[in-house]
Every structure is written in C-alpha cells, then in structure tokens.
C-alpha cells in the first residue's frame, strides 16, 4: 500500500492514480474515514494525557472518575482501531503510484518495446516444443494436462536440462551477491513485521520456488532501488544470452501492470514454433508498496523508513521450452547451450532415442 499521508498531502495525485489505473476505490469514503480517524485520535490523545496527569498526581484519586476515564479510554481506543482497520482496508485496494513515463494501454498489447537481442531462427511449426519434446521423449505435456492445467513432465535428458538451466541461473546470481533460498511461500513474507538494519541493505535473495522457477528478490534503500531494478534486468538478459536465446524487452503499460507494481519490464524469448516472442521473464519495481503492507522497515541513524522491493524472474522452465525450439536440429536432436554443458557432464546434444542406442 502507498503512504496514507498522501491522502492529505497529495490528494490530486491519489485521485489521478486511481483514475489512471481504473481502480474501484471509493476515495471520498476514505477521505471521510481519515478525517474521522484524526478526530478520534485527537480525543484519544487528550484522554491519555488526562490519565498520565492522574497517575502522577499526589492528590487522592477519585475512584469513580478514574473508572469513567478508563472506560472511555477503552472505548475510544477500540474506535480508533476499527476506523483505522476500515480505512486501511479500503486504502490497500489503491494500486501503486506510476512514473510519468508509463506507457498508456489497456493490456499487454500496449507494452512498448525497448530492445531486441540475438538472431531469431526462422519460424517453423515443426520446432514447437511439444513436438520436439515428445519426439525426444523428454517432455510430456499430454500427461501433464491430464493431471492439472499448466503441468508439464520433464523426463530423462529433459529433466537434466531443466535442472541445468535452474542451476546455471542460481550460480550466476550467487556470484553476483544473491543468497540462495528454497521456499513454497513468498520471500517477502519472510521479513514480515521486521525492522532491518540499514547496514544489511541491500538484501538480495535468489529463491527456488515450488513453481519451477528461480526468482530474484531485492530489498534496498529507496535511493538505490532504480539501480537494483536495472541490475535485476541485467541478470535476466545475461541469463538469456547464456542460454543462447533471442529475446525482446518491453516496458509494461498501465493496463498490464499488476496493482503493487510502480513500473515493470517484460522480457520475451523467441519461440520459432509459433513465430513470436513469448513472455519468459518479468521484472517489477514495487517501491515501498509491499513493505508498507507487510510492516517491513529499516533503521538508519535513528530514523525508521520503509525499504523498496524488487522482484524479477531468474529463470523458469519456459526457458527450457524455448531451448528445445531454438536449438532443435534437422536430425531431431537438440543442441545444448555451451553454458549448460558443465552441468551435464559435457554433453553437447539431446539425441533421439534411436541415435542414442546406435
């Protein structure tokens, strides 16, 4: 969530953000709740001051008056809690603020291409990963579809290739200062309700998750977040270059941004089987939206502030699909990218079963 102080200091910015991002948020109701909350908080401050004066007084305590004050304190405290919970619940539905240069657009067709790299092989439907993978016996999408939507089974050399891809991405990130982590929960949740030390920032995590992907997570000082956003994107592109996959980078438009994101890049790898670039990587800058919601703070020279967070794909098994398509050879084999061969005992090809057996 964004800073609630903006409701009072920059209401026009808040309204513009809600309009730009088509947010179904009743801002008038939030303004009413915020004004009421400030009034009740002021009353709570007065009551607490009275209680302190009574506790410090040397005069005989009026028991009945003290009981009335205590009851009112309890009532007003609960009123503050309820008002703040209601206001924050509505406020949390407001998406993150946008940079002025965010591309307009209602969906990903409005994303703006920034650059391309690599030389795409010609489009050819015989290169489709399901065809190539099935012929080699390394990928079973049919059985996966029988189990659950979006499930794929990597088998034999396909499983070894996938692990090589994950391992290489983790190795690259480890060499660049990321700490490995395995989790089936969000990495940000690991830091919920914590006050971090400024000296420990940036925190860089390379997480392997249950969704068959390696993620980059960064928590950093606000003034450093743009640099780390660029660093995460550099990692994305270096990994794709190592996998020898042509790719395209696009700036995500307003309509395609997820609500917590301030800005994002989408990177698509070339899939010759369908003759287009398909999304394999995302890179999102969340500013302090996540850390404010999760109550993650850091202490710097006595001042408490919210760090910024970034989340980017390291690699997913979609990249393995792209390898099958881009590195398929006329004889039915698939060439293994050089960067992956050390993880596969020097193996250079995934060959059809008949070729393997002689």
C-alpha positions in Angstrom: 0.0 0.0 0.0 1.1 3.6 -0.6 1.7 6.1 2.2 -1.6 7.2 3.7 0.0 10.7 4.3 -0.6 11.2 0.5 -4.3 11.3 1.2 -3.7 14.7 2.9 -0.6 16.0 1.2 -1.2 15.0 -2.4 -4.9 14.1 -2.8 -4.8 15.0 -6.5 -2.0 12.5 -7.1 -4.0 9.8 -5.4 -7.1 10.6 -7.5 -5.1 10.7 -10.7 -3.5 7.3 -9.8 -6.9 5.7 -9.2 -8.2 7.1 -12.5 -5.2 6.0 -14.5 -5.2 2.5 -13.1 -9.0 2.2 -13.2 -9.1 1.3 -9.5 -12.5 0.6 -8.0 -11.8 2.6 -4.8 -14.2 4.9 -3.1 -11.8 7.8 -2.3 -14.5 10.0 -0.9 -15.3 7.4 1.7 -11.6 7.0 2.5 -11.3 10.8 3.0 -14.3 10.8 5.4 -12.8 7.9 7.4 -9.4 9.6 7.5 -10.9 12.8 8.8 -12.9 10.9 11.4 -9.9 8.9 12.4 -7.9 12.1 13.0 -10.6 13.5 15.2 -10.9 10.3 17.3 -7.1 10.0 17.6 -7.0 13.6 18.9 -9.6 12.7 21.5 -7.5 9.6 22.4 -4.5 11.8 22.9 -6.4 14.1 25.3 -7.7 11.1 27.3 -4.2 9.6 27.6 -2.8 13.0 28.8 -5.5 13.1 31.5 -4.6 9.6 32.6 -0.9 10.5 32.8 -1.7 13.6 34.9 -3.9 11.5 37.3 -1.2 8.8 37.7 1.4 11.5 38.5 -0.8 13.5 40.9 -0.2 13.3 44.6 -3.8 14.1 45.4 -6.2 11.5 46.5 -7.6 9.6 43.4 -11.3 9.9 42.7 -12.0 6.2 42.0 -15.3 6.8 40.1 -13.7 9.4 37.9 -10.7 7.1 37.2 -13.1 4.3 36.3 -15.0 6.5 33.9 -11.8 7.7 32.3 -10.5 4.1 31.9 -13.8 3.0 30.3 -13.7 6.0 27.9 -10.1 5.2 27.0 -11.0 1.6 26.2 -14.0 2.7 24.0 -12.1 5.4 22.1 -9.1 3.0 21.6 -11.3 0.4 20.1 -13.0 3.1 17.9 -9.5 4.2 16.6 -8.6 0.6 15.9 -11.9 -0.1 14.0 -11.7 3.2 12.0 -8.0 2.6 11.1 -8.8 -1.0 10.0 -11.6 0.1 7.8 -9.7 3.0 6.3 -6.6 0.9 5.6 -8.7 -1.9 4.2 -10.1 0.4 1.6 -6.8 2.2 1.1 -5.0 -1.1 0.4 -7.1 -1.5 -2.7 -5.4 1.5 -4.3 -2.7 0.5 -6.8 0.8 1.8 -6.6 1.8 5.2 -8.0 3.0 5.4 -11.6 6.1 7.2 -13.1 5.1 9.9 -15.6 6.6 8.0 -18.5 4.5 4.9 -18.0 3.1 3.8 -21.4 -0.6 4.1 -21.9 -2.5 0.9 -22.8 -5.3 -1.3 -21.6 -3.5 -4.7 -21.9 -0.1 -6.1 -22.9 -0.7 -5.1 -26.5 0.1 -1.6 -25.2 3.6 -2.6 -23.9 6.4 -0.6 -25.5 9.3 -2.5 -27.0 12.7 -1.2 -25.8 15.2 -3.5 -27.5 15.9 -6.9 -29.1 18.9 -9.1 -28.8 20.0 -12.2 -30.7 19.3 -13.6 -34.1 16.0 -15.5 -34.3 15.9 -18.6 -36.3 13.1 -18.7 -38.9 9.6 -19.5 -37.8 8.8 -23.2 -38.3 5.9 -25.0 -36.7 7.9 -28.3 -36.7 10.1 -26.7 -34.0 7.1 -26.4 -31.5 8.4 -27.6 -28.1 5.6 -30.2 -27.7 6.5 -31.8 -31.0 10.3 -31.7 -30.4 10.0 -32.7 -26.7 7.6 -35.6 -27.5 9.9 -36.9 -30.3 12.8 -37.0 -27.9 10.8 -38.4 -25.1 12.0 -35.6 -22.8 8.7 -33.7 -22.3 5.2 -34.9 -21.7 2.5 -32.2 -21.9 -0.3 -34.6 -22.6 0.0 -36.5 -19.3 0.5 -33.1 -17.6 -2.8 -31.8 -19.0 -4.5 -35.0 -17.6 -3.2 -34.1 -14.1 -3.8 -30.4 -14.0 -3.8 -27.3 -16.2 -0.3 -26.0 -16.9 1.5 -29.1 -15.6 4.4 -30.4 -17.7 6.5 -33.5 -17.0 10.2 -33.3 -17.8 11.8 -36.7 -18.3 15.3 -38.1 -18.7 17.6 -35.6 -20.5 14.7 -33.1 -20.4 14.8 -33.1 -16.6 18.6 -32.9 -16.6 18.4 -30.0 -19.0 15.8 -28.2 -16.8 18.0 -28.7 -13.7 21.0 -27.4 -15.6 19.1 -24.2 -16.5 18.0 -23.6 -12.9 21.4 -24.4 -11.6 23.1 -22.0 -14.0 20.8 -19.2 -13.1 21.4 -19.8 -9.4 25.1 -19.9 -9.9 25.1 -16.6 -11.8 23.1 -14.9 -9.2 25.1 -16.4 -6.4 28.3 -14.9 -8.0 26.6 -11.5 -8.0 25.8 -11.5 -4.3 22.4 -13.1 -4.0 21.7 -15.5 -1.1 20.1 -18.8 -2.1 16.7 -19.7 -0.6 14.2 -22.5 -1.1 10.6 -21.8 -0.3 7.0 -22.5 -1.1 5.9 -19.1 0.3 6.7 -15.6 -0.8 10.2 -14.4 0.1 8.9 -11.0 1.2 6.7 -12.8 3.8 10.0 -14.0 5.5 10.6 -10.4 6.5 7.1 -9.5 7.7 6.9 -7.2 10.8 10.7 -6.8 11.0 12.9 -3.8 11.5 16.1 -4.3 9.4 19.4 -2.7 9.9 20.4 -0.2 7.2 23.8 -1.8 7.1 22.2 -5.1 6.0 20.7 -3.5 2.9 20.5 -4.4 0.1 19.2 -7.8 0.8 19.4 -10.0 -2.3 17.7 -13.3 -2.4 17.9 -16.0 -5.1 14.8 -18.2 -4.4 13.9 -21.5 -5.9 10.2 -21.9 -5.5 7.6 -24.7 -5.9 6.6 -23.2 -9.3 9.7 -24.4 -11.1 11.4 -21.1 -11.2 14.3 -19.1 -9.8 13.4 -15.7 -8.6 15.4 -12.5 -7.8 14.2 -10.6 -4.8 15.9 -7.4 -3.6 15.1 -5.2 -0.5 17.1 -1.9 -0.6 17.2 1.7 0.3 14.8 3.9 -1.7 17.6 5.9 -3.2 19.2 2.7 -4.6 16.1 1.0 -6.0 16.4 2.2 -9.6 19.9 0.9 -9.8 18.9 -2.5 -8.5 15.9 -2.6 -10.9 18.4 -2.2 -13.7 20.7 -4.8 -12.1 17.9 -7.4 -12.0 17.2 -6.7 -15.6 20.9 -7.1 -16.5 20.8 -10.5 -14.8 17.7 -11.5 -16.8 19.4 -10.7 -20.1 22.7 -12.2 -19.2 21.0 -15.5 -18.3 19.1 -15.5 -21.7 22.4 -14.7 -23.5 24.0 -17.7 -21.7 21.1 -19.9 -22.9 21.6 -18.5 -26.4 18.0 -17.4 -26.7 17.0 -14.4 -28.8 14.8 -12.1 -26.7 12.8 -8.8 -26.6 12.4 -6.4 -23.7 9.3 -4.3 -23.3 8.2 -1.6 -20.8 4.9 -2.7 -19.3 1.9 -0.3 -19.9 -0.6 0.9 -17.3 -3.3 -1.6 -18.1 -0.9 -4.6 -17.9 0.8 -3.6 -14.6 -0.1 -5.6 -11.5 -1.5 -3.4 -8.8 1.5 -3.4 -6.5 4.0 -2.5 -9.3 5.3 1.0 -9.8 6.9 0.0 -13.1 7.9 -3.2 -14.8 9.8 -4.8 -17.8 8.6 -7.9 -19.6 11.1 -10.0 -21.4 10.0 -12.5 -24.0 12.1 -15.2 -25.6 11.8 -16.1 -29.3 9.6 -19.2 -29.9 10.1 -20.2 -33.6 7.4 -22.9 -33.4 4.8 -20.1 -33.3 7.0 -17.4 -34.8 6.7 -14.9 -31.9 8.3 -13.7 -28.6 6.6 -15.2 -25.6 7.0 -13.9 -22.0 9.6 -15.8 -20.1 10.7 -13.1 -17.6 9.2 -10.2 -15.6 11.0 -7.6 -13.6 8.9 -5.4 -11.2 9.7 -2.3 -9.1 7.3 -2.1 -6.1 8.8 1.0 -4.3 7.6 0.7 -0.7 4.2 -0.7 -1.6 4.9 -4.2 -0.3 7.0 -3.3 2.7 4.4 -0.8 3.9 1.7 -3.5 3.7 4.0 -6.1 5.4 5.3 -3.7 8.0 8.9 -4.2 6.9 11.1 -1.3 8.0 14.7 -0.4 8.4 16.6 1.7 11.0 19.0 4.3 9.7 20.6 6.7 12.2 17.6 6.6 14.5 15.1 7.1 11.6 12.7 4.3 10.7 11.7 4.0 7.0 10.3 1.5 4.5 12.8 -0.2 2.1 11.9 -0.7 -1.5 11.4 -4.1 -3.0 12.1 -5.5 -6.5 11.1 -8.9 -7.9 12.4 -10.4 -11.1 12.4 -13.8 -12.7 15.8 -15.5 -12.7 14.5 -18.3 -15.0 11.5 -20.7 -15.3 11.1 -23.9 -17.3 9.6 -21.7 -20.1 13.2 -21.0 -21.0 13.7 -24.8 -21.3 10.8 -24.9 -23.8 12.5 -22.1 -25.7 15.8 -24.1 -25.8 14.0 -27.0 -27.3 12.6 -24.8 -30.1 15.6 -22.6 -30.8 18.3 -25.3 -30.6 16.4 -28.1 -32.4 18.4 -29.6 -35.3 17.2 -31.1 -38.6 18.2 -34.6 -37.4 15.7 -34.3 -34.5 18.4 -33.6 -31.8 18.6 -30.5 -29.7 21.9 -28.7 -29.2 22.7 -28.0 -25.5 23.9 -24.3 -25.0 27.6 -24.3 -24.1 27.0 -22.6 -20.7 24.9 -25.6 -19.6 27.2 -28.4 -20.7 29.4 -28.4 -17.5 26.2 -29.3 -15.5 25.5 -32.2 -17.9 28.9 -33.8 -17.9 30.0 -32.1 -21.1 27.0 -33.5 -23.1 26.5 -31.5 -26.3 23.3 -32.9 -27.7 20.0 -34.4 -26.6 19.5 -37.0 -29.3 16.6 -39.1 -30.5 16.4 -42.5 -28.7 17.3 -44.4 -31.9 20.5 -42.3 -32.3 21.4 -42.9 -28.6 21.0 -46.6 -28.9 23.1 -46.8 -32.1 
